[in-house]
């Protein structure tokens, strides 16, 4: 399920999703082994430690290739580099650096090391004390890890020195998407009203659009729209903020879109959110032959049609920047960008 239900799938996700059942079983087994067993190789000597480093890096590379998981996997590679000692990384450095390292190692082998200074002793005491402190503070973290009611993304001390972190506590078995639409019709209930879709930079929308490749870059709004689709708009009020900005033809919000169906035309009078289930089309099927990467089925409305006038009070009650009509919009894009980013950051 991960390939199709991950945050922002890429083209490889499309093909990996359709691999045979035994390959998915192998993926699951390899994932558990690399994350739960292989890390203990670190304490089993030099060679096994390097085996752990190689497997962890290869695992992250596979994840990078298979989906747009932003910079998470790239960052995870960094601590894995500590599994390799000087000798294994010597090929990365010039002869002068190698000579210096050899001299230091020879001095250590012959016992001609310098006596520790007062500063070195103080640093050792600080390091050991810090290690003991981290170990003590980590007790509730380990307890939480072993608990059947595990809590994620939580800090266990006022200074936030230790915490639990997890990008995904679980993965849904269906992919839902919020599709934002606008219309020029005066009455949103008119059966003849034409609703046109806004397209985001990367998240699924147009079923004919190929999944994008952006890793290690990260489109925060696309990512948040994925999370919003799991819940309701009442739990994600910032989605209504986005709708209001689209109604006022806000250039900052529109810069976060790949396609504005009203560009060069009148601003929409109404905006709504529709809720869909998305699935990958099957390679070689008639849908794929028509150029469809996705198949979708409407669930129902995500948020009802809203207009500019009706949202003014909603914005005021939440102390959001007041909506202005497109013709009299504020002319301070830097300030608007800052306010929008602050609003989005609050919901990450």
C-alpha positions in Angstrom: 0.0 0.0 0.0 2.9 2.4 0.7 3.7 3.2 -2.9 0.2 4.5 -3.7 -0.7 5.9 -0.3 2.6 7.8 0.5 2.7 11.6 0.7 3.6 12.5 -2.8 4.3 9.5 -5.1 6.7 9.6 -7.9 6.7 7.7 -11.2 8.6 4.7 -9.7 5.9 4.5 -7.1 3.4 3.8 -9.9 5.4 0.7 -11.1 6.5 -0.5 -7.7 2.9 -0.6 -6.6 2.1 -3.2 -9.3 5.0 -5.6 -8.5 4.1 -9.2 -7.6 2.8 -10.1 -4.1 6.0 -11.9 -3.2 8.0 -8.8 -3.9 5.8 -6.9 -1.4 6.4 -9.6 1.2 10.1 -9.4 0.6 10.0 -5.6 1.0 8.2 -5.9 4.3 10.7 -8.6 5.6 13.7 -6.5 4.5 12.2 -3.4 6.1 11.8 -5.1 9.4 15.3 -6.7 9.3 17.1 -3.5 8.4 15.3 -1.3 10.9 15.0 -3.8 13.9 18.0 -6.2 13.6 20.7 -4.7 11.4 21.4 -1.7 13.7 22.7 -4.1 16.4 25.6 -4.9 13.9 27.1 -1.6 15.1 28.3 -3.3 18.3 29.6 -6.5 16.6 33.0 -5.3 15.5 34.4 -3.1 12.7 33.3 -5.2 9.7 29.7 -5.8 10.9 29.5 -2.1 11.8 30.3 -1.2 8.2 27.8 -3.8 6.9 25.2 -1.9 8.9 26.3 1.4 7.4 26.1 0.0 3.9 22.7 -1.6 4.4 21.2 1.5 6.0 22.4 3.8 3.2 21.2 1.4 0.5 17.8 1.2 2.2 17.5 5.0 2.3 18.6 5.2 -1.4 15.8 2.7 -2.3 13.3 4.9 -0.4 14.6 8.0 -2.2 14.1 6.4 -5.6 10.7 5.0 -4.7 8.9 8.2 -3.5 9.1 11.9 -2.8 9.7 11.7 1.0 11.4 15.2 1.0 14.7 15.4 2.8 13.9 12.8 5.5 15.9 9.9 3.9 18.8 12.2 2.9 19.1 13.2 6.5 19.0 9.6 7.7 22.0 8.8 5.6 24.2 11.2 7.6 24.4 9.3 10.9 25.0 6.1 8.9 28.3 7.6 7.8 29.6 7.2 11.3 29.7 3.4 10.7 32.8 3.8 8.6 36.2 4.3 10.2 39.2 6.3 8.8 40.7 3.3 6.9 37.4 2.7 5.0 37.0 6.3 4.1 40.7 6.9 3.3 40.0 6.9 -0.5 38.1 10.2 -0.1 41.1 12.1 1.1 44.5 13.2 -0.3 47.9 11.8 0.6 48.7 14.7 3.0 45.6 13.9 5.1 46.4 10.2 5.1 50.0 10.9 6.3 48.7 13.1 9.2 46.3 10.4 10.3 49.0 7.7 10.1 51.3 9.8 12.3 48.6 10.3 14.9 47.9 6.5 14.9 51.6 5.7 15.3 51.9 8.0 18.2 48.9 6.4 19.9 50.4 2.9 19.2 53.8 3.7 20.8 52.2 5.4 23.8 53.6 8.8 22.9 50.3 10.5 23.4 50.1 13.8 25.1 49.0 14.0 28.8 45.4 15.1 29.0 45.2 18.8 29.8 42.8 20.4 32.3 40.5 21.4 29.4 40.5 17.8 28.1 39.6 16.4 31.5 36.8 19.0 31.9 35.4 18.0 28.5 35.4 14.3 29.4 33.5 15.1 32.6 31.0 17.1 30.6 30.6 14.4 27.9 30.1 11.6 30.5 27.6 13.8 32.5 25.7 14.6 29.3 25.6 10.9 28.4 24.2 10.0 31.8 21.6 12.8 31.6 20.4 11.6 28.1 20.3 8.0 29.4 18.1 9.0 32.3 15.8 11.2 30.3 15.4 8.5 27.7 13.8 6.0 30.1 10.2 7.3 29.3 11.1 7.3 25.6 12.0 3.7 25.6 9.0 2.8 27.8 6.8 4.6 25.2 8.5 2.7 22.4 7.6 -0.7 24.0 4.1 0.4 24.9 1.1 -0.9 23.0 -0.3 2.6 23.1 2.8 4.3 21.6 2.7 8.1 21.2 4.6 9.7 18.3 6.1 13.2 17.9 6.1 13.9 21.6 8.6 15.4 24.0 9.1 14.0 27.5 10.9 16.9 29.2 10.3 20.7 29.4 13.6 21.4 27.5 12.7 19.0 24.7 16.1 17.3 24.9 14.7 13.8 24.2 11.5 13.0 22.3 9.8 10.4 20.1 9.7 11.2 16.4 8.0 9.4 13.5 7.0 10.7 10.1 4.3 8.0 9.8 2.7 6.2 12.7 0.6 4.3 10.2 -0.2 4.3 6.6 -3.8 4.4 5.4 -5.1 1.7 3.1 -6.8 4.2 0.8 -5.6 7.4 -0.7 -8.0 10.3 -0.4 -7.4 13.7 -2.0 -9.0 17.2 -1.5 -9.6 18.8 -4.9 -10.2 22.5 -4.8 -12.6 23.9 -7.4 -13.9 27.3 -8.4 -16.8 28.6 -10.5 -17.9 31.8 -12.1 -21.5 31.0 -11.6 -23.6 33.3 -9.3 -25.4 30.3 -7.7 -23.2 27.4 -6.6 -26.3 25.1 -6.4 -27.1 25.7 -10.1 -26.8 22.3 -11.9 -25.4 24.1 -14.8 -22.5 25.7 -12.8 -19.1 24.8 -14.3 -16.6 23.9 -11.6 -12.9 24.1 -12.6 -10.1 22.5 -10.7 -6.9 24.1 -9.3 -3.8 21.9 -9.7 -1.1 21.9 -7.0 2.6 21.7 -7.9 3.0 18.0 -7.2 0.2 16.3 -5.3 -2.3 14.1 -7.3 -5.1 16.0 -8.9 -5.4 15.8 -12.7 -5.6 12.0 -13.4 -3.6 12.4 -16.6 -0.6 14.1 -15.0 2.5 12.0 -14.4 3.6 11.9 -10.8 6.3 14.4 -10.2 9.9 14.1 -8.9 11.0 16.7 -6.3 13.1 14.9 -3.7 15.0 16.2 -1.7 12.9 19.3 -2.2 9.7 19.6 -0.2 6.4 21.3 -1.2 5.0 22.0 2.2 1.5 22.9 1.0 1.1 19.7 -1.1 2.3 17.6 1.9 -0.2 19.3 4.2 -3.1 18.7 1.7 -2.3 15.0 1.9 -2.7 15.1 5.7 -5.9 17.2 5.5 -7.5 14.6 3.3 -7.4 12.1 6.2 -9.5 14.4 8.3 -12.2 17.1 8.0 -11.9 20.8 7.1 -12.9 21.6 10.7 -9.7 19.9 11.9 -7.7 21.8 9.2 -9.1 25.3 9.1 -6.2 26.5 7.1 -7.8 24.9 4.1 -10.6 27.5 4.3 -7.9 30.1 4.6 -6.5 28.9 1.2 -10.0 29.0 -0.3 -10.4 32.6 0.8 -7.1 33.6 -0.7 -8.1 32.0 -4.0 -11.3 34.0 -4.0 -9.4 37.2 -3.5 -6.9 36.2 -6.3 -4.0 36.2 -3.9 -0.8 36.0 -5.9 1.1 34.4 -3.0 -1.2 31.4 -2.8 -1.5 31.2 -6.5 2.3 30.9 -6.7 2.0 27.7 -4.8 -0.3 26.3 -7.5 0.7 24.6 -10.8 -2.5 25.6 -12.6 -5.0 28.4 -12.0 -8.0 27.7 -14.2 -9.1 31.4 -13.9 -5.8 33.0 -15.0 -6.4 35.8 -17.3 -10.2 35.6 -16.6 -12.5 36.8 -13.9 -11.9 35.7 -10.4 -14.1 32.8 -9.2 -17.2 33.7 -7.3 -17.3 30.5 -5.3 -14.7 27.9 -4.2 -15.4 24.5 -2.8 -13.5 21.3 -1.8 -14.3 17.9 -3.2 -13.2 14.6 -1.6 -12.0 11.8 -3.8 -10.5 8.3 -3.5 -7.5 7.9 -5.8 -5.9 4.7 -7.1 -3.1 4.1 -9.6 -4.3 2.8 -13.0 -3.0 -0.6 -14.0 -0.1 -0.5 -16.5 -1.2 -1.9 -19.8 -4.9 -1.3 -19.1 -7.3 0.7 -21.2 -7.1 3.5 -18.7 -3.3 3.6 -18.9 -3.5 3.5 -22.7 -5.6 6.7 -22.5 -2.8 8.4 -20.5 -4.4 8.1 -17.1 -1.9 7.6 -14.2 -4.7 7.7 -11.7 -8.3 6.5 -11.3 -10.6 8.4 -8.9 -14.0 8.1 -7.4 -15.9 11.0 -5.7 -16.6 10.5 -2.0 -18.6 13.7 -1.5 -18.0 17.3 -0.5 -14.9 18.1 1.7 -16.0 21.7 2.4 -19.1 23.5 1.0 -19.0 26.3 -1.5 -17.8 29.5 0.0 -17.7 33.1 -1.3 -15.6 36.1 -0.4 -18.4 37.9 1.5 -19.4 34.9 3.5 -15.8 34.3 4.6 -15.0 37.8 5.9 -16.6 37.1 9.3 -14.9 33.6 9.5 -11.5 35.3 8.9 -12.2 38.0 11.5 -13.2 35.5 14.2 -9.8 33.8 13.8 -7.7 37.0 13.6 -6.6 36.1 10.1 -5.6 38.9 7.7 -8.8 40.5 6.3 -9.9 39.3 2.9 -9.9 42.0 0.2 -11.6 41.9 -3.2 -9.3 41.1 -6.2 -9.4 44.7 -7.4 -8.3 46.2 -4.1 -5.9 43.5 -2.9 -3.0 44.4 -0.6 0.2 45.2 -2.5 2.8 43.9 0.0 3.7 40.4 -1.3 6.5 39.9 1.2 4.2 40.5 4.2 1.5 38.2 2.7 4.1 35.5 2.0 5.3 35.7 5.6 1.8 35.5 7.1 0.9 32.5 4.9 4.0 30.6 5.8 3.4 31.2 9.5 -0.1 29.9 9.1 1.1 26.7 7.3 4.0 26.2 9.8 1.5 26.1 12.7 -0.1 23.0 11.2 3.0 21.0 10.4 
